[in-house]
Amino acid sequence: MLLQVEDLRAAYGSVQALHGVSFHVEEGEIVALIGANGAGKSTTLMTIHRLPPPEAPVVKSGRILYRGEDLLRYEPHQLVDRFDMAMVPEGRRIFGNLTVKENLELATYTRKNSGEIREDLERLYTLFPRLEERKHQRGSTLSGGEQQMLAVGRALMTGARFILLDEPSMGLAPLLMQELFRVLKQLNENGTTILVVEQNARLALKYARRAYVMETGRIVMEGTAAELLNDAQVIKAYLGG
C-alpha cells in the first residue's frame, strides 16, 4: 500500500477539522476525495503533505503512513526529496514574476541527475505543448488553464511519483477541465499515483479508480468510481440528480 491514513484527527486551534479520517491509496491509482465545501477535503491534503499551521491544522492523533513510514515524523520539505511526493495547491500559487521555464527549473532544485531532469521536461512539454510555446512568458500573463498546467508541471519536475491535487478544475472552462483530467489520466498510466480533491464530483469520478465522500471532517462513503457514480445518494447530493 502506498498511502494509508489511519484515524486522523486535526484541529485549527479549538476547532476540530478532521474527525478520525481513514482511507488508503494503492500505488498506480487515481483516488478522489469528493464532498461539499467545508467537508475537510483540502484540509486532509494539507495535513498529509505536512504543511505547517496556520495554513494547515495541528494533528492531534492518528497516523499517515507512506510506504510504511509515518510522515508525521518528517518536516514538510523532506516529503519531496525523501518520498517523491508533491502537492498542487488550490489556487496554483505559481511564481507570476518568473517565466514558465524558470518556474519549472525552480522545482528541480533538490534533483541531481541532469539527464533525468531533461527527460522529464521533454515529457512535460509533450503532455502540455502550450507550456513549451510559452516557456519564456511570465507566469502572471498565462491564462487560468495554462497556470494550472504549469502548477501540475512544476509538481512533476520535482521528480514526484505521487501527486496530491487540490481542486485542479477550479475556475477552468469545461473544455479545459476535460483536457486537464485527460492529461492527469495519461500521467497516471505512465506511473504517477494521484490523490485528487475535486469539487466537480462527476469529473473526478469519470477519471478516478476509487473515491471517498467526505462530510464535516469525516469519510462517510467509499467505493469504486463506478459504484459512486451510480449511487442514488451520491447522485442526489453531488451529481445534480
DOFI-397461 format. One record per residue (C-alpha): residue in three letters; x, y, z. Coordinates in steps of 0.05 Angstrom, whole numbers, always signed. Last residue first. Layout:
N
- residuo,c1,c2,c3
- ala,X,Y,Z
...
This chain:
241
- residuo,c1,c2,c3
- gly,-592,+285,-195
- gly,-543,+343,-193
- leu,-482,+299,-184
- tyr,-464,+315,-112
- ala,-522,+304,-64
- lys,-574,+269,-107
- ile,-525,+228,-149
- val,-485,+210,-87
- gln,-547,+185,-50
- ala,-572,+146,-111
- asp,-505,+111,-121
- asn,-490,+102,-195
- leu,-429,+147,-199
- leu,-408,+120,-131
- glu,-405,+49,-156
- ala,-368,+68,-220
- ala,-316,+108,-181
- thr,-303,+48,-137
- gly,-326,+54,-66
- glu,-326,+99,-5
- met,-377,+134,+39
- val,-380,+177,+102
- ile,-307,+197,+110
- arg,-307,+250,+164
- gly,-287,+323,+170
- thr,-356,+352,+161
- glu,-375,+307,+103
- met,-326,+269,+59
- val,-340,+220,+2
- tyr,-284,+173,-16
- ala,-265,+153,-87
- arg,-237,+96,-128
- arg,-209,+88,-198
- ala,-213,+162,-215
- tyr,-226,+191,-284
- lys,-302,+197,-290
- leu,-308,+201,-215
- ala,-269,+266,-213
- leu,-310,+298,-269
- arg,-376,+279,-236
- ala,-352,+304,-169
- asn,-334,+373,-192
- gln,-310,+397,-124
- glu,-246,+358,-132
- val,-192,+334,-84
- val,-144,+289,-122
- leu,-97,+235,-99
- ile,-54,+213,-158
- thr,-3,+157,-170
- thr,+44,+170,-228
- gly,+64,+110,-269
- asn,+54,+127,-343
- glu,-20,+109,-339
- asn,-26,+160,-283
- leu,+6,+214,-325
- gln,-43,+198,-381
- lys,-101,+203,-333
- leu,-75,+270,-309
- val,-71,+292,-382
- arg,-143,+273,-393
- phe,-161,+310,-329
- leu,-130,+374,-355
- glu,-165,+369,-423
- gln,-232,+356,-390
- met,-226,+416,-345
- leu,-202,+458,-404
- leu,-265,+441,-443
- pro,-309,+458,-384
- ala,-277,+526,-372
- leu,-230,+529,-313
- gly,-240,+567,-248
- met,-229,+507,-203
- ser,-210,+445,-244
- pro,-149,+427,-203
- glu,-186,+429,-135
- asp,-127,+407,-93
- leu,-81,+358,-127
- leu,-35,+309,-90
- ile,+19,+278,-133
- phe,+56,+212,-122
- arg,+114,+196,-168
- ala,+147,+264,-156
- gly,+211,+282,-195
- thr,+205,+355,-173
- met,+190,+369,-246
- leu,+123,+335,-240
- ala,+100,+384,-187
- arg,+121,+443,-230
- gly,+83,+412,-288
- val,+19,+408,-248
- ala,+26,+482,-229
- leu,+44,+500,-300
- met,-18,+464,-327
- gln,-59,+503,-276
- gln,-28,+568,-300
- glu,-44,+549,-371
- gly,-117,+538,-353
- gly,-121,+605,-317
- ser,-90,+641,-376
- leu,-16,+659,-372
- thr,+9,+731,-362
- ser,+26,+721,-288
- gly,+70,+662,-304
- arg,+118,+704,-346
- gln,+128,+680,-418
- his,+193,+648,-440
- lys,+164,+577,-437
- arg,+100,+598,-472
- glu,+102,+550,-531
- glu,+133,+497,-486
- leu,+76,+506,-436
- arg,+26,+502,-492
- pro,+53,+433,-511
- phe,+29,+405,-444
- leu,+38,+329,-446
- thr,+95,+332,-496
- tyr,+125,+392,-459
- leu,+123,+351,-395
- arg,+157,+291,-427
- glu,+212,+336,-452
- leu,+220,+367,-383
- asp,+221,+298,-351
- glu,+276,+275,-399
- arg,+317,+338,-386
- ile,+311,+328,-310
- glu,+330,+254,-317
- gly,+394,+275,-354
- ser,+410,+329,-303
- asn,+411,+278,-246
- lys,+419,+318,-182
- arg,+349,+337,-160
- thr,+334,+381,-100
- tyr,+328,+446,-140
- thr,+284,+415,-194
- ala,+222,+456,-180
- leu,+260,+521,-194
- glu,+272,+497,-265
- leu,+197,+491,-277
- asn,+182,+561,-252
- glu,+241,+588,-292
- lys,+216,+556,-356
- val,+146,+585,-346
- thr,+176,+653,-334
- leu,+182,+684,-265
- asn,+143,+743,-238
- gly,+80,+702,-230
- phe,+112,+650,-186
- ile,+59,+595,-186
- arg,+10,+590,-130
- arg,-40,+545,-167
- gly,-102,+570,-129
- glu,-112,+504,-93
- pro,-46,+471,-83
- val,-10,+422,-129
- met,+26,+377,-79
- ala,+88,+335,-88
- met,+114,+268,-64
- asp,+179,+235,-84
- phe,+187,+208,-13
- arg,+254,+234,+10
- asp,+263,+297,-32
- val,+191,+319,-37
- leu,+169,+297,+33
- gln,+231,+325,+67
- his,+208,+397,+57
- pro,+147,+384,+100
- glu,+187,+361,+161
- tyr,+184,+288,+179
- arg,+159,+244,+237
- leu,+86,+257,+218
- leu,+100,+222,+152
- asp,+98,+154,+186
- glu,+136,+104,+144
- gly,+100,+42,+117
- arg,+105,+61,+43
- tyr,+73,+126,+64
- leu,+37,+121,+131
- ile,-3,+179,+159
- arg,-21,+163,+231
- gly,-73,+185,+281
- ser,-76,+239,+335
- lys,-79,+314,+346
- val,-51,+338,+280
- val,-47,+414,+280
- pro,-85,+444,+222
- ala,-57,+471,+156
- glu,-50,+544,+137
- pro,-36,+563,+210
- pro,+0,+517,+215
- pro,+53,+478,+176
- leu,+41,+439,+112
- arg,+54,+365,+126
- his,+33,+339,+58
- ile,-17,+293,+90
- thr,-45,+350,+132
- met,-52,+395,+71
- leu,-88,+341,+33
- thr,-137,+328,+91
- thr,-150,+402,+99
- ser,-167,+406,+26
- lys,-221,+352,+34
- gly,-248,+375,+101
- ala,-322,+379,+84
- gly,-320,+455,+82
- asn,-345,+459,+10
- ala,-384,+397,-8
- gly,-355,+328,-20
- ile,-305,+289,-62
- leu,-238,+258,-47
- ala,-213,+223,-109
- val,-164,+165,-119
- ile,-124,+155,-182
- glu,-86,+91,-173
- gly,-16,+66,-191
- glu,+6,+51,-120
- glu,-54,+39,-75
- val,-85,+97,-37
- his,-116,+89,+32
- phe,-170,+117,+77
- ser,-183,+137,+149
- val,-207,+203,+177
- gly,-219,+204,+253
- his,-253,+271,+260
- leu,-216,+323,+218
- ala,-228,+398,+228
- gln,-237,+406,+303
- val,-239,+480,+320
- ser,-200,+498,+384
- gly,-139,+520,+345
- tyr,-147,+493,+275
- ala,-155,+419,+290
- ala,-133,+350,+267
- arg,-155,+278,+277
- leu,-131,+223,+231
- asp,-158,+153,+247
- glu,-108,+120,+199
- val,-85,+148,+133
- gln,-51,+95,+90
- leu,-11,+114,+29
- leu,+28,+68,-19
- met,+0,+0,+0
